[in-house]
């Protein structure tokens, strides 16, 4: 749990400042679960330049509670939390100073969104909160007021969590949680999980990732792991300490995140997925009569494939659909072995490419149409899918045929402006698996919308 805060002060000499306003949002990594916002009577005058900056003046604070009156609530809402702030050293110092005046030693772990932003969103012209969130297309209200700045920091931190593909922030958080006590029971873990689409991460008692998976129903899938009787399920049940997760809304993003996270983190129980899981591929070859044939074969990195599949049966099922959709011949797609006409021709569902009834030129155009529809080579496009909430959408960027990454957005401005889109993008690796996952979802997803640019 994170306590994301912002503090406004009177200004003045170092360690002599007083708090004029404080806002704290308790954040579980996905949403705000509690909040505390209050003006505070600092009992000392506010510097004139601060009044001009924040709009908070001495008259506004006369009837506000003094710090000792809100101290208990601050301790409650930040208890067992990591403190997050933009320029955390300042806010944390101010908070500790106020508690010291009360004779209380306030201590907490901290994270600074300035430092995280410099690492995860490099080369920004400015890392001041206002300029940074504006560059990222994050909406902001009440600049230089605690509630507005804390909420903007919350949205920024949520984006930084998503951009942290190596899961360094998450791993540090898990280690912090582990220090707090004993492992919860399996039923307690399941109870806290959502029945939503996303990626889940299973950690052991050292905080290490031991398994990564994706599901359209995270709670149901974890329950299957915890009740399964396979060797892998039993090992997971013995070693699990906690489960974290990321909702994606989009099944495509869940598949892409799962694939990349496994390759980066190499969990011990994901051995089969560390390398490519797509062992069968679709190729074209021209026969002696000039017709382009589709061939489903074991993947061969030396040959240029159209798309690939995890199993032979998955490939055959897809090939039947492709043959029907593009009016191809089952003999020429390898689905019907014969030396004469195919069975589909006999029942008048094939127009005779198998026996030369239509020209190779006419037939090959159909094959070329299929290849064009299922390849994004040299193409620029944005794939739009459902997001994690009703107001949110997901975007996947393909640039010059290369998968660049994904993001979530609420404002159309964020994706219609390509420079903003690239700034808020969570960068991902382009590889054979990512390309195949995207091709497969374009073929079968009913929610994806493709925008070419």
URCOR-V967448 format. One record per helix or strand of 3 or more residues. SS is the DSSP state (2 for helix, 1 for strand). FROM is the first residue (numbers start at 1). LEN is the number of residues. Records with the same first field share a line. If there is no record, write none. Layout:
# URCOR-V967448
SS=FROM-LEN ; FROM-LEN
This chain:
# URCOR-V967448
1=2-8 ; 19-9 ; 32-8 ; 82-4 ; 110-3 ; 198-6 ; 209-7 ; 242-6 ; 280-7 ; 292-7 ; 307-3 ; 381-6 ; 393-7 ; 402-8 ; 449-4
2=48-7 ; 58-4 ; 67-12 ; 88-14 ; 113-8 ; 129-7 ; 146-18 ; 168-11 ; 186-6 ; 218-10 ; 231-9 ; 251-15 ; 271-3 ; 312-14 ; 343-4 ; 353-3 ; 360-14 ; 413-4 ; 418-7 ; 432-13
